[in-house]
């Protein structure tokens, strides 16, 4: 996998502008902050984010991959102000679960998610090298 940044751009912090990879594609459907039994253990944004990231890692592992194989993440949040206000905590939980793996990322504020208690949903594309 190779990250892509045009030579005259500032380096991104915590994400990649682009990623080039070759191999088997793994598409992780949107993961929310509930556990393997589909139960929410918290209504806290950071706790739900941690659980969603743990869920992503579990799905990647089921495919023989890990966070280092992620090439794209899309985050859906119901409150962009809370997301922005808690970036320091968010970064800490991200590094705890995902490590220093920074794929191309987007974050979108949505009016709601399918599960009423969900505060975040994250989907991932990963590439397991041949």
N, C-alpha and C positions, 0 to 999 in steps of 0.2 A: 504494500500500500504506500502511496506517495501523496503527501498533501500538496495542494496547489495554491500558490499565492503569486500574483503578478509581481514582477521584480520591483516596480515602483510603488507598491502598496505597503503600508505599515503591517506588521505581523499581527494577526488576530490573537486575542487573549481568550482562551477557554473554548475555542471552536476552530474549525478549519473553513477557509473560503471554498475550498473544493478538495476532492479526494479522487485519486485514480487507483483502481484495483482490478485484479483479475482473479477469477476463481468461481466457486459455487456461491450463489446468492442465498442469503437467509433473510426472510422478511418477518419481522416481529410485529405482530398486530398490536394496536394500542393497549398499553398496560397501564392500569390504574393502581391506586394505593390500597388495594385489598390483598389479603394473603391467599395462599394456595386453596383455601376452603371458601374463597370468595366472600370473606368477611372483613369489614373495616375494623381495624384496631384503634384508629385515631381519626379525628377530624382536623388535625393540624396539617397545614400545607407541607411543612418540611418532613414530617413523619410519613405522609402519603407519598411524597416524592421519593424518599428513601425506599419505601416498599415497592413502588413502581420500578425503580432502578434495579432492586433485587429481583423482581419478577423478570425483567429484561435479561439479566445475567443468567437466570435459571433457564429461560427459553433458549438463549444462545448456547449454553452448555448442553442442552438436549440435542443440539445440532452439531456438537463437537467444536464449538467456537467460544470465544470469550469477548470481553469488552474491547480488546485490542483489534478485533476484526470489524468493529462498527465503522461504517463509512458515512452514514446519515442518521440524524435524529430529528424528529419533529415533536415539539412540545406543544400541547394544548392546555392552556390555563384559563380558569374562569375569572381570575383577578390579576391583571398585569401589574397593578399597583403593589399588591402583596408580593408578587414575583420580584419586582424591582427592589422593594424595601428589604427583602430577605436574601439578597444575592450572596452575601457573605456566608450565611448558613447553608444556602443552596450549594455554593461551591464546595464547602466542607463535606457535605453529605455525598456530593457527586464524586469527589476524589476518594472518599472512603469506600464507596461501592464500585465505581468505574475505574478509578485510578487516573493516571494522566493520559487518558485516551480522549482525543478531541476530534470527533468527526465533523463533517459539515452539519450545521444545525440551523433550525428555524424555530421560532416560538410565536405562537398565535394565541390571542385572547379570543375565547369563544363564550357565547352566552350561556352555555350549559353543556353537560356531558350526559350520556345515557344513564349512568348510575347517579342518582341524586346527590349522594354523599361525596362523590369524586370531586376533587379540586384540581386534579391534573391527570392528563393522559399523555403517554409518550410512546411513539412508534419508532422503530429502528430498522435500518437496512444494514446488513453486514455482508462481508465477502470473506469466505474461507478460502485461502490460497490453494491452488491445485498442487 
